[in-house]
Structures are given as structure tokens and as C-alpha cells.
């Protein structure tokens, strides 16, 4: 019970099906006089419970003798009767909420198993407990991964904590593991006259010394005297509970004991954790969120191009129709009331229609810059457009009594992982996947000749002598990016004539062996031409070379901007070839037009804004999360791809999804079907000072260059990287 989450844990991907309360339980009447929970939801709950119980028992077996001898689970949800029918809807709703609450202790028990097994994994070499759990249960590996991604496996979530009696505690050996979780855990030593003789090594630094015991008792007696003198009843105080050390700010982090009375316990009204990728800062009120967004939108409005403005007006016009967004339309976020606070959570695409009509038109807000809807009951009053739930009769005179006792215990069915209750079927319902990518629509933008010139500077002026190193045409095609597509290429990428092919092969032969421009034949390379040619291609933009961090960057701004501070952002590239390609194309002085062309070609770049160096540099904690763990010989299934695409797209739709387009290459190709090019062209997101990166320009001491970026974990997730335990180490 100590590990029960402090805030509501019912969120995507596995546990959002439990996000119901008495007023919104979907009720169904299969026949007159009979009421039950919606059968579709019942199937989802049964599947969740069966698979969760199977995993819990399998993990329990692997924990060995670490747990107390008489450890047992709390009553399971099924025993509360959510599968049964009742004679009135009120009773069906009450049973549904009781059953929902019964999932929470089961989730906390599995959290304990995760703590124990991860600890053993760090101690015992080759202890692959995930493989063992999957073998015991036949659970789909992705279901176990989703469980680790949920509130069950996320050890960064606050837990309710509790008080432990040192004399009666049967799990002293695992108390140290609770220091890895943000919770407040207190030890009650009892009426102690001397230091305990038998203590677990972890507890030895925490036990009060005789002098500290004397001071604490004196403080308690003083407090008792004050209470009695005020006429209040005397409170029987023993020794004060001592908090365990913890690495989290919400708990004490020192072993030093104090004679003072304990400070006030942490407020139960602490702000619940913000949802990842939602854009809401931790502890941010919804009004502050929209004030911050409005400031950012005003800045974007003042700098948007006519094309961007027209595109945004079109999105606004579509939004005014008030239609439910489709699967590939605008995103929907709901501001849920969680423990008295509003938390912004992404709605699941399959639920768009159901949640849309739960809010009136003046309880919906649209952001045309991000193509997002926000729904919240505090935005305005409800009106007739809000859907009224049927079957909510509060007939207290109904004679039908609720079950006063739990239903008999049952064992886990042998077929828990078969049919509609299987983990695979459950994943299919969870991700509700129909595919979203349109790879068949990809087209080559440039012909081979254009790519040769604009990217590499090849100029067909004349023939040159053969280089010392000859390059084959097949290798040249691979360098140009289409060597594997010989049978699928469109007409505009057909092979050039034989004479031109020979010249191209000679050109790349020289390129592979040259140390400077002077080593290249003037007949083949445009940068060997007279200076007038170079002046022409540098006519529309300013380019400056600067070392930022450990890399050489080429920063581009419009020709009209004499000073760096005069441009809204600078384009930054680390590729000299890409920079020269921009100049050869003469795409213009408009940075938005240049950025659009780079995005179409998947070329990596940055949109650096100039910000005060006083902003603290973001700090990333390296860790692996990725897409989860798989065994050595695992064969992926469609469910793995479904979950990967849903997780990837959920991140790409966040304010930081634009960083994937900036990364170029494979990540940009995966992101272009989800992220709007305008998200990049408007400039960095409003999260750069939390999740972006900062580069100091030594030439300008008053500001630094900031832009969005991806962490290594996020790159792995976008590209589909899993962790596979091979049992071998790299040296």
C-alpha cells in the first residue's frame, strides 16, 4: 500500500480504460430491469485484470524469498462484481467504481515486484527476468513494455508512503529500495529505552542515539505539557517518526537526526505530474499555460510570412465549422480535474468523437499555430450542445441491495492469454491502429544532373584526364542517394549518357583523393571557376562560419540584416556541402523559403534564436527508455509496429516534434507525415529553455544560440530501437 500512486494513475496506454467515475460510467441495459457496465468496457477490464494478475504471480515467483512469508495480494477487482448485472443503474455505477479502485492495490503490488526484480537484475549478472516473465505467462512482450511505461513501472511518480513499525515490520530487508521512489516513509521505533540490538544494516544509521532519544523525549514532554495546559486532552506521544533518506527533493536527504519536532508533512494537494509531451509545465495553471502560449503566438504572428498567414487562416476557417477532428486532423487535449488541479492530457484518437460532445462550443479552444484543440469545463458555461448521460437515476428507494461481501476468490484462468482477453487482442484495442504513413507518395525532387551540380558542384564544361582512383557508376549512384532503386526510379532520374557518366565517375574519383580545391580539375568543379561566379552565388544571403561547442557551423541570415540581432533566427548547418547547395540554388533571402527547401530534401539544420545567456542550460539525464526490451531471437509482430508508431507519433505531435524534422535524414523522413513544416519555419518551440540546447557564440557575449533538439533516447524511439539482452558485453 505504501507504493500506491499519490495521483490518479489511469492514463494511456494500458490504464486509461479505468479513467471513469460514478458520473461517467458507461451503463448498458441488456434487458428490462437489468443494468451493467458497457460490455465492451467489461471485456477490456477483464483482459487487463487477467494479464495483470498473471504478470504479478510470475514476478512474485521470481522474487524468491525476499518478500515476507505471509505476503498476499489485496482482493482482486473481479471479486467486486463489475462483470455482473444489477437491478438499477445506480448500483451498477457504484460497483464499477469500487472495482476500479481495486485495481490500484494490484498496480502497487506489481510496482513492488518491479522494484525487487530491477534490484536483483543490478546485482545478478545475466538475470533476465523479463524473458522469464514472458515465458511463464506467454504475455506479448509489448504488453509488458507498456506496463513498464505506465504508472506501475514509472518509479519517478510520487507514492503515498506510510509509517513502518520497526518492531513488527517483516520487510526491513527491502526498505532501502523505497529510497529509489519519491515517497515519505517514516519509521516508528516504539517505546525504546536503548538502541535495538538486531537491526538491518540499512537501518543502523537511522536509529536514534541515547542522547538523541533523550532530547526527543524531552521535546515531546514539553509539547504534552503545553497541550495539557491549554485544556486539551493529552496525546500519547512516543518517539517521533524519522524519515528515510531519499534522493528526491520531496523527502529528507540526510541521515542527520534532529531534536526538533518534525516539520509539517508534505501537502496532500501537491500538483500532479504533467503528462509527457503535453506542453504543460510541471505545476502550471491552465490560465498561465494559455498566457504563455499567447505571448509566443503573438511573436509568431509578427514574423509569419504571407504563405504561413494564409495557411493558418485556412486552418481557422476549418476549425470554425465545429466538426470533430478526424484521425489525421487537429489534436485534442483535455484539461482533466486531477486532485483539484487541471492537468493537460492528450485524448486518444479513437475517443475524439465521444469527448468532443462532452464539452460545449465555448468550452473548446483552438490554436491555429499548432492545430490543436483544448477542452476544459472551466473555459465557459455548458450549453445544450453538451451530451446528457442517460440512465443516471438516483433512485434511493430501490430495494435491490448491493453485494455486502466480496465474491469468492478464483484462480487465474489457464486461457488468460487467449481469445478476446489475450494480451495481443488487448494491444489491438489499445492502439486502435490503422496506419498513418504515406511512403508511396515520396518523389525525388531533383534530377541526377541537378543533384550533381547543386549538391556537389559538378559542371559539364569539358573532359578531364582520368584520376588515379577510378569510381564505378554503381558506387556513384549510391553516393547520390538512389543506388538501390534502379528498377523503381522515375524518368527524371534516368541514367545520363555514357560520356557524361564517365565524366561524373572521374569527378568523384578526384573528390575521393583531393586534399584541396586546387587538386580538382577546373573543367569539372564550379568552385574552381573565376571569382565572378562565386560572387553571384553569394548574392542573396550572409554566411558566417563560427565554432559552436566542438563543431563548425555555417550560420545564414538575410542579406538585408546587417547585424545578427536584426533577424528573428539564423539557419545553422554543419554541412559545408548543404550550405553551398543553398547558395547554388539561389533560393532567396527569405529564410522560411530556404528552410522549406531543406525540409523537402531532409537536410539537417537548425533555426537558432538569440536568447539571453542567463537562461539555465537544459540538463539531460542519460538513461534508456526507448521502446522496451526484447529477447535475443525475438520475431517482431504487427503489435510491436503498432505500438511503436503510436508512441512515435504521440511524441512527434508534441511541441518538440519539430526537432525530428530538423535532424534530417531518416528521422525527418519519419516525421514529415506527422509534423507540419510550418512548425519548423515559425522558429523554435516555447519549450527550448526546458528541452532545447544552447550554444555559446564567443563573438557575441550578450547572447547564446538556442534551438530544439532530441535526446539520445528520443532518437532511438523515433528510429525504432529496442534493447536486446544478448548476455555479452562490449569491450
Buried (B, 14 or more C-beta within 10 A) or exposed (E): EBBBBBBBBBBBBBBBBBBBEEEEBBBBBEEEEBBBBBEEBBBBBBBBBBBBBBBBBBBBEBBEEBBEEEEEBEBBBBBBBBBBBBBBBBBBBBBBBBBBEBBBBBBBBBBBBBBBBBBBBEEEEEBBBBBBBBEBBBBBBBBBBBBBBBBBBBBEBBBBBBEBEBEEBEBBBBBBBBBBBBBBBBBBBEEBEEEEEEBBEBBEEBBBEEEBBEBBBEBBEEBBEEBEEEEEEEEEBEBBBBBBBBEBEBBBEEEEBBBEEEEEEBEEEBBBBBBEBBBBBEEBEBEEBBEBBEEBBEBBBEBBBEBBEEBBEEBEEBBEEEEBBEEEBBBBBBBBEBEEBBBBBBBBBBEBEEBBEBBBEEBBBBBBBBBBBBBBBEBBEEEEBBEEEEBBEEEEEBEEEEBEEBBEEEEBEEEBBBEEBBBBBBBBBBBEBEEBEEEEEEEBEBBBBBBBBBBBBBBBBEEBEEBEEEBEBEBBBEBBBBEEEEEEBEEEBEEBEEEBBBBBBBBBBBBBEBEEEEEBBBBBBBBBBEEEEEEEBBEBBBBEEBEBEEEEBBBBBBEEBEEBEEBBBBBBBBBEEBBBBBBBBBBBBBBBBBBBBBBEBBBBBBBBBBBEBEBEBBEEEEEEBBBBBBBEEBEEEEBBBBBBBBBBBBBBBBBBBBBBBBBBEBBBBBBBBBBBBBBBBBBBBBBBBBBBBBBBBEEBEEBBBBBBBBBEBBBBBBBBBBEEBEEEEEE
